[in-house]
Amino acid sequence: MLPTQAAELTSAAPAGVGEALDLVAAFDGALENGLGRPGAEQSRALAELAGAMAATPLGDPVREAVDAIGSGTVGDAQIAALAGARSALIGSVHDALLAAADTALGRTRDADPEPDKPAAAPTGPLGGVRSWLTELAVNGWRGVDRDIAGGADQAIEALLGDPDRRRAAVLLDGLAAELQANAPVATMDALPARRWADLWARAVLLTQETAQAGPSGSAAPATGRLLPLGADVHEHGTAVQLQVHAVLEPAGGGPARLVRAAVSAPKVDVIVGPAVWNLLAGHPVLLGALADKRSVQIDGMPLLDGGDLIWQEELAGPDEPADPFSTARVALPGAQAPAVPPLERHPVRIAEPVLLEGYKKAATDDGGLAFDLGDAVLPVATDRLPGCGPLTDKLVAASSACIGLLRWDAGRWSVQPLAVQTTVKRKPAEVHTGDWALGPTDPKVAKAEARYDAVNVLRERAGRLLRK
């Protein structure tokens, strides 16, 4: 990413972004206090949301939902319409921001695919969780007590046991856990209103009868060489996901493509740090590619329209060494980007791989780390660095080159480091988030992990209980 590109991107937000986010914030304020008995401010926010949707296919359902709420009637159908309207607004912000990023980077992107056909009516207790989501909206976050927060536990547990509904179940489980940890919510000084509303709206859409059980979009078999750029680790108390950003060089020619390969596993909150990698040990080819800096040959692996490989170890094999920085310099600039599925269109979902070089250390207005690119200062999202790898904010601050993910959050662009070229003990070195994918390479960290392996201890105890 050149300084002029960064300057073009960070100079101003696209037209309409601020107004759309203001509408979303007003609706989130109505959710905070509940839709059961909306006051004047909440009613005005709902009316403005309906006005924004008037010229869209959602216009009539949203207007009917707002009228029903005004008359004291709130049901699952009305909640679904409002969640859809909020998601449409957020999606429009995402589209404007991503288009600005593509223009600045000179990145080409696939055209939007045809919409998915409605899915068949799903199995599982979706009615129970929809009723719970409606109850949350009616009572508002301030009205959530321990009983309401735990009201969907049984339904969520049943969904977690259904592989076809795991996508919605993990989301619901995370939202319920956050609400239970903070109940009664009325005692909180400040609410994560945007975050909870994001989770709530997505959960409402994923639990509709016609929602796709898995990731949306059609899949086509992909064959070729996968060149990893870096690893992003998403983690909370009950789950972990490894997402590898890479360039795919198709066999037989054709343009290189930006893709992602993700694997996940359930966890408990005592498993943290490098021990998290042990949960993903069933994917040695992918982990080995990160740890050993190798490319991967894939043969017929399903690739969704949105750029996500449905990772299957049996369809992958280790290949030759491949330096991620060489990949970023040579293959990344011309790689074709995928279209974004409708449900994924949210600003926080933007994570575009970029290479930054020749910058200087700088600081943001709030004292955070930033890269001074000459024509622009780009904040660095050091809070996104995973605890399971060796990459730290100090190493990032001392770096001269960075492979990262361009993100937009809290009203500004930033970069999340995945790898840096820096100095370690006065010697040039590369440090990547996935360096410890096959185990820590730092002797002190490896010794500490060997002293207490939380994963093996828990497995041993679980096996002992099962034997009894």
Secondary structure as UniProt FT lines:
FT   HELIX           3..10
FT   TURN            15..16
FT   HELIX           17..33
FT   HELIX           40..53
FT   TURN            54..55
FT   TURN            57..58
FT   HELIX           59..70
FT   TURN            71..72
FT   HELIX           76..105
FT   HELIX           126..139
FT   HELIX           141..143
FT   HELIX           146..149
FT   TURN            150..152
FT   HELIX           153..160
FT   HELIX           163..165
FT   HELIX           166..182
FT   HELIX           185..187
FT   HELIX           193..206
FT   TURN            209..210
FT   STRAND          219..236
FT   TURN            237..238
FT   STRAND          239..250
FT   TURN            251..252
FT   STRAND          257..266
FT   TURN            269..270
FT   HELIX           273..280
FT   TURN            281..282
FT   HELIX           284..292
FT   STRAND          294..304
FT   TURN            305..306
FT   STRAND          308..310
FT   HELIX           313..315
FT   STRAND          316..321
FT   HELIX           324..330
FT   TURN            333..334
FT   STRAND          336..337
FT   HELIX           342..344
FT   HELIX           347..349
FT   STRAND          352..357
FT   STRAND          360..363
FT   TURN            365..366
FT   STRAND          369..372
FT   STRAND          377..380
FT   HELIX           382..384
FT   TURN            387..388
FT   HELIX           393..397
FT   STRAND          401..409
FT   TURN            410..411
FT   STRAND          412..424
FT   TURN            425..426
FT   STRAND          427..432
FT   TURN            433..438
FT   HELIX           443..451
FT   HELIX           454..467
//
